[in-house]
Amino acid sequence: PVGGKPPPQRRASTGAVLKQKEDRRVTSFSTGPDGQPTHWKQTVFLLREPILAEEGTIVTGTFYCKKSDTNSRELDVEIHYSSRQNAGTTEVGDTVVQIYKVR
């Protein structure tokens, strides 16, 4: 136990792919400060350019993560995001895409 506390209950992984498999083993982990220690660590994804934001700016995006096709110990990550000045504005900035390899 970390800090004298029992490890938190792991939540079940879900999704269409898992439901289709006959083998319904659950694999999940947390890298949060209260999670059970693993060899996995937290990761910071630095942006090439800062997002210029002020009060009311809305940033939306999608985080994609999958196992690498060429190396099972790597993850391929894509972050897509855009921003707009406020909820009343329909003009959205360009969508920025950044690609990362996590080893």
N, C-alpha and C positions, 0 to 999 in steps of 0.2 A: 504493500500500500504506500502511496505517495503522501507525505505529510500526515501519516497516521490514519488516513481515510481509506475505506475500501474503494477499489476501482469502480468507476461508473458503469452502469449497464450499457452494453453496446447495442445500438439500434440496428434493426434488421435492414439489410440492403434490399431494395425493391426495384422493380422495373420490368419491362416487357421481356427483355432477354433472360433475366433470372427466372421469371415465371415459366418460360418455355423449357427450361432445363429440367431434367429429371432429378439431377443432383441439386438439392436446394440448400447447400451449405451457405452460411452467412459469413461474409468477409467485410469487415469495416474497421476503421480506426479513427482516432481523433488525435490531432496534434495540439489541441487546446491545453491550457495550463493545468486543468483538472483531469486530463485524460491519462490513461494507462501508458507508461513510457513505451515507445517503440523505437526502431532505428530510423523511422521517418521523421523528418523535421519540418518546421514551418518554412515557407518559401515566400520571398518578397519578389514581386514582378515590377521592376522599375520601368517607367514609361520613358520613351525617347524624348518627348516634349511634355512639359507640364500642362495640365488642364487649367486654363485660365478661368477662374470661377469667382463669382461674387454671390451675395445672398440672393436666393431665388433661382440660381443656375441649376438646370436639371441635367444630370449625366446618366445616360442609359447605355446598357451594353450586355454582352453575352460572353461567358467564359466557357470555352470548349477544352476538354482534356481527354486524351485517349492514350492507350499504350502504344508505343512506337511500333511501326511495322517491321523495323530493321533491328531493334534492340529491345528485348523484353524488360530490361532494367531501366528504360527511359520512358518518359512521358512526353507526348507532343501537346503543347498548350497553345491556344490562340485566344487572344482577348480582342474583342470588337467593341468599340464604344464611340459615342457621339454626344454632343452637348447642345443645349439650347438655353437661351438667356432666362426664360421663365415659362410657367405653365400657359400663359396667354399667347406666347409666340409659337407660330407653326413652323418657322424657319429653323431647320435643324442643321448643325454644322456637318462637315464631311465625316464619314465613318472612318475611324482610325483602326487599323488591324496590326497587331503585333504578334509575332510568333516566337515561341520559346521552346527549348529542349531542356527538360529537367532530368538531371542525372543523379 
